[in-house]
Amino acid sequence: MIPAAGPDVAAAGVPLETPPVRATSLLRRSLRLWRTRIGVGLVGLLVLLAIVGPFVAPYGQSAPVGAPNALPGGKAALGTDYLGQDVLSRLLDGGRSILITAFIATAAGLIVGVVIGLIAAYARNALDDVLMRAMDVIMAFPQIMLALVAVAVVGAHAWVIVVALALTTVPRIARVARGAALPVVERDFIACAEAMGVPRWRILFVELLPNTLGPLMVEASLRMTYSIAVIAALAFLGLSTDPNGANWGTMIYENQTVLPIQPWGAVAPIIAIALLTMGTGLIGDGIARTAAGIDRSRGGE
Amino acid sequence: MNTPAVASESAEPAQAAVTVRDLQIDVAETRTPVVTDISFEITPGEVFGLVGESGSGKTTVGLALLGHARHGLAIAGGSVLLGGRDILALSDEQLRRLRGSVVSYVPQDPASSLNPALRVGLQLREVLEAHAGERDGRGAVRADHSARIAETMREVALPDDPRFLRRYPHELSGGQQQRIGLAMAFANRPRLIVLDEPTTGLDVTTQAHVLSTVRELAKLHDVAALYVSHDLAVVAALARRVAVMYAGRIVELGTAEALFTSAGHPYTRRLIGAIPRLTGGRSLLGIPGHAASPGNRPPGCSFAPRCSLRIEQCEQEIPALRPVSADHMVRCIRAEEVLTQEQRRIGDPIDMPAAEDLAALRLDSVVASYGRVEVVHSVSLSLAAHECLALVGESGSGKTTIARAIAGLHRNWTGKITLGDVPLQASARRRDADSRRRIQYIFQNPYGSLNPRRTVGDIIEQPLRLFGTASGRDASRRVAEMLERVSLTASYAARYPDQLSGGERQRVAIARALVCDPAVLVCDEVTSALDVSVQAAIVELLGNLQRDLGLSMLFITHNLPLVRSIAQRVAVLHEGVIAEIGDAAQVLGTPGQPYTRQLIADTPSLEVAIAEVGLGEPPVEPAPTG
């Protein structure tokens, strides 16, 4: 717990302003909310599935195990798909590529976006306008359209999907980073660092960045959610890196026509994607609520 | 319970407009008392002062008079009688009708209390219309509010023409905004007005005008006014009776004269000793330690841990607020002994070292602008080695711009600034490291000048690493030394700024500025965000450090009395030009310029208030005409 501050901070023990939050404590505090715990649980479960899945899958992802479109039972716990492959094995195999691609794309977009956002906020001049208008231009393209065009032109390589997703993530992160950094830039400790001649990059990343982490974490988890959805959507449209390999999006596409006969081929990956995006969404929501102080009304600090 | 009714009622023949009895306010969840045992009354037409430092609970009491408790607090007991009705027993709907008509409130910051999207005339009309039905009775013909609005505007000394009323709040100055706030509060002719530090953000001249308006209006309309403030000098000039609060209790209540000339509570005495005065360059005495927060208060007298007159009995039970003479009550078991002691003025006269001829810093015809607007017009001054020069002026006079130009934070200036014999570049970034090291800047607001994500040790160590003065274990040792020098302990190095009080934060900022042996220290309003007792301690510390380390110091302030306690010379800045510069005692004692004279006249000061008969306004006086 934070020791009580002196008398000239809080009037009569009631904090006048919410104390600044440290990143670690924000994460830890957000875990007091059930929504964050559920989110972490869901994401943890699906990440675990994606990592361990391929090793515990009963069959290879492309191995034919029986008649096509067989209902669950017998050798295949979730039945077989339209080619007679085991649905459970493909489900266990199909998460990894989505998660890795989404994570790399989001991380890359986060790093570039934060750098651009902080530079724009700190510049306080024409550079700010130039950078942010450039971000607006990118943002004018719908995320899925940009990815579709990129894949259609260059080809369905993993790096194309990562770059296209990162590119569409950058402006959204940059806006949030700039917005969070603007009020911090005006504070005197930044002026103090300038008067002492602290190098600009240190001001950006040592003084400024730690004070913008709250909103950035929220936005990053939101971006992760969208990236997963877009990658799954691309795969659904047949634009995945390995057309024969298992992928939740591909599975939905392949088995949608046989939904009335053998629903599990499409429904299982749908549930997996839904739980994963719900998980990342709940984590972001929990952090946002904690940062906004909503957790306090329920007996927080 | 110790009801102090006997003494005050016998001394107060007039019927009280407001009577507060045994008011107690708790933290809603834990039932920890925040303010306890508050009893006082205000007569019609009287301005009653409620004085206390941050956290004493004075604003909480002020709001309770409107039947309001801030979020998380609950009014737990007592009564607020207004014309025979107990405000605390009213329903929300009854309270809503009461507020703005019978009781009204003037908040601290007029800029945020007026709606920026509505014209001021409309906001005034709203207040009148909201309560029109209640005042005139149902079915009464609605009076034409325009006449009343015009009358109210004239009362608060604002133009009443429609053009002015069509303005938006941002088109008014701070003083005018606060006058609109007063007009809204007085518009419905309330019986009680609570003023919560309404002049805190205003310049002294504006403040003086607003204060006289408050006093005249209260008397003219027989309004009981509660004036909540941390500034004893302001209250001394305004109120006839004053209550001093400490840690949620009234520790002393009496006439302003009694309090300021012969206080009976050690805390009141220490508080008065901490107030800087225009006459006499004496050192200020801070109060060691700090007030306990609710829930951590000692079982006995709350002030006992900081009191030099403490005896064992003080720590056993909470002393009662008891009369020591007519209309003077003190919550101290040794009040009689305190009263027999001569009122300690303030500290000893300061032996200011003679300034040397060598100029540490020179400004030659410095002109500074924001965009195309010139705010500093050709200012030249020189700061001698080992000298403290105070730069005083009202807001907008350009004093902070000069300070920031010296530190290289404001780049838009021409002229010449020389440090020793090195001419300085405009921007700090283009100066060499040694110039940056030799000029250090301390900011006004210690809540903004320390990065909340870094530890105190990290913050103080930063200049050492940056200028390559020390590193590793050597740096840690110097940080610990520096913390000791600013009267903190080495254990503070591991803490974060949000774990410190305002005074402690400012000490950390001072330590950061001094750790790399600067030659010139620029202090920009470094005490304006702090309580008087904390201010006294910080000024004492800065003065000692300046003398011990042989620093040259530029001390920027709007607080004229403070100048005498720290600076040898003073420069008075007026609209970007130096109006007067010279020896501090001489400039403030016998000012040569009319502007300086006006500034001194408008400064609320204890000795002026005490010198005037009866302090504030005499209790009985015919109402001013017109």
Interface residues (C-beta under 8 A of the other chain):
Chain A: I2 P3 A4 A5 G6 P7 D8 V9 A10 A11 A12 G13 V14 P19 P20 R22 R187 D188 F189 A191 C192 A193 E194 A195 M196 G197 V198 E207 P210 N211
Chain B: V27 T32 V34 V35 E53 S54 G55 S56 G57 T59 T60 R70 H71 G72 L73 G248 H290 A291 A292 S293 P294 G295 N296 A407 G408 L409 A428 R429 R431 A433 R436 R437 I439 Q440 Y441 F443 Q444 N445 G448 S449 L450 N451 P452 R453 R454 Q462 P463 L466 F467 Y496 D498 Q499 L500 S501 G502 G503 E504 R512 L530 D531 V534
